[in-house]
Amino acid sequence: MLQIIDASSNLGGMSDEKIHPNVAKVTDAARKAGFEIQVKKFPEGTKTAQDAATAIGVSVGQIVKSLVFGVDDEIVMALVSGSNQLDEKKLAAAAGGAKCKRVDADAVREATGFPIGGVPPFGHSTQLRVFVDPDLLQYDEVWAAAGTWNDNFGAAPADIVRVAGGVITDLKR
């Protein structure tokens, strides 16, 4: 079952539950950038790219994976097509660093304000440099997390790149 969320009201008028604070942060960040998004709730969950593609009904390539890594001493984000794997050496080179490593869930939450599996491409609690897989640009619409494991929004990839302040660069393995 799909629920559409209007950030200014309850969940699609379908319950008394208020919009999740993480979703409000993402929609507010988009609005401040002059970009309106419509968040949709997928109760079955969208924690992985495949889960999201199945729930939303799109190809896995249309899913934006928001990946957080440490490059040397800096936390950066890579927005990668759901059908691709990130090449950590390419991300390190794009960020001008030598070493790239995964960071733990606490570091992800501290840098972004969001849990792993729900990290959006923008609206983070700290300013991150963002690098974008060009394969996302082949689609008219891609889908990204909106702050939780089951809230997502669809958008033109160029809009996500603009709002995220992303740099397009080859990142795939």
C-alpha positions in Angstrom: 0.0 0.0 0.0 1.3 3.4 -0.9 0.7 6.6 1.1 1.4 10.0 -0.3 2.7 12.5 2.2 2.0 16.2 2.1 4.7 17.7 4.3 2.2 20.4 5.6 -0.3 17.9 6.9 -0.8 14.4 8.1 0.2 11.3 6.1 -2.0 11.7 3.1 -4.9 12.2 5.4 -4.9 8.5 6.0 -4.1 8.5 9.7 -3.5 10.8 12.7 0.2 10.1 12.6 2.2 13.3 11.9 4.9 13.5 9.2 8.2 12.0 10.4 10.6 14.8 11.4 13.3 13.4 9.0 10.8 13.7 6.1 10.0 17.3 7.2 13.8 18.2 7.1 14.1 16.8 3.6 11.0 18.5 2.2 12.1 21.8 3.9 15.6 21.6 2.4 14.1 21.0 -1.0 11.6 23.9 -0.7 14.4 26.3 0.5 16.2 25.4 -2.8 13.1 26.2 -4.8 12.3 22.5 -5.4 9.0 20.9 -4.4 9.0 17.2 -3.7 6.2 14.8 -3.1 7.2 12.1 -0.6 5.6 8.7 -0.8 5.5 6.2 2.0 6.1 2.5 1.2 5.2 0.6 4.4 6.9 -2.6 3.1 10.2 -0.7 3.3 12.8 0.6 0.9 16.0 0.1 2.8 18.0 -1.4 -0.1 18.0 -0.4 -3.7 16.3 -3.6 -4.7 13.7 -3.2 -2.0 13.0 0.4 -3.2 12.8 -0.6 -6.9 10.4 -3.4 -6.1 8.2 -1.2 -3.8 8.1 1.8 -6.2 7.8 -0.2 -9.4 10.9 1.1 -11.2 14.2 -0.3 -12.4 16.9 -0.7 -9.8 19.0 1.8 -11.8 16.5 4.5 -11.0 17.2 4.3 -7.3 19.6 6.8 -5.9 21.9 5.2 -3.3 23.1 7.9 -1.0 26.4 6.5 0.3 28.6 8.1 3.0 32.3 7.5 3.1 35.4 8.9 4.7 38.0 10.2 2.2 41.1 10.8 4.3 39.7 12.9 7.1 36.6 14.2 5.3 33.1 12.7 5.2 31.7 12.8 1.7 28.6 11.5 -0.1 28.3 9.5 -3.3 25.0 9.4 -5.1 25.1 6.1 -7.1 22.7 4.4 -9.4 21.1 1.4 -7.6 22.4 -0.9 -10.4 26.0 0.2 -9.9 28.7 -0.5 -7.3 30.8 2.3 -6.0 34.5 2.2 -6.8 36.1 3.6 -3.6 39.4 4.5 -5.4 37.4 6.7 -7.9 35.6 8.4 -5.1 38.9 9.1 -3.3 40.4 10.6 -6.5 37.2 12.7 -7.1 37.5 14.1 -3.6 41.2 14.8 -4.0 42.1 12.2 -1.4 44.3 9.1 -1.1 42.2 6.7 0.9 38.4 6.0 1.0 36.7 3.9 3.6 33.2 3.1 4.8 32.1 4.9 7.9 29.9 3.3 10.6 26.2 4.0 11.2 27.0 6.5 14.0 29.3 8.6 11.7 26.6 8.5 8.9 24.0 9.8 11.4 26.3 12.4 12.8 27.3 13.8 9.3 23.8 13.6 7.7 21.3 13.5 10.6 19.7 10.4 9.0 19.9 6.6 9.5 21.6 4.3 7.0 18.9 3.1 4.6 17.1 6.5 4.8 19.8 9.0 3.9 18.5 11.5 1.4 20.7 13.2 -1.2 20.3 16.6 0.5 19.1 18.2 3.7 22.0 17.0 5.9 22.9 18.3 9.3 26.4 19.1 8.0 27.6 20.4 4.7 29.0 17.5 2.7 30.7 17.4 -0.7 28.5 15.3 -3.0 29.7 13.3 -6.0 27.2 11.9 -8.5 27.2 8.8 -10.7 26.5 10.0 -14.3 24.4 6.8 -14.9 21.6 8.5 -12.9 21.3 11.1 -15.6 20.0 8.7 -18.2 16.6 8.5 -16.5 13.8 11.0 -16.7 13.0 10.3 -13.0 15.0 8.7 -10.2 13.9 7.9 -6.6 15.7 8.8 -3.4 15.3 8.2 0.3 13.5 11.0 2.1 14.9 10.5 5.6 13.5 7.1 6.6 13.6 3.5 5.5 10.2 3.7 3.8 9.8 7.3 2.6 11.0 8.2 -0.9 10.5 10.9 -3.5 10.9 10.9 -7.3 12.6 13.7 -9.2 14.5 14.5 -12.3 18.1 13.7 -11.6 19.3 17.2 -12.6 17.1 18.6 -9.8 18.7 16.3 -7.2 22.2 17.2 -8.5 21.4 20.9 -8.3 19.9 20.8 -4.8 22.6 18.5 -3.5 25.3 20.6 -5.0 26.7 17.5 -6.6 29.6 17.1 -8.9 29.1 14.5 -11.7 32.0 12.1 -11.9 32.6 8.4 -12.8 32.2 6.4 -9.6 31.2 2.9 -10.7 33.3 -0.2 -10.4 
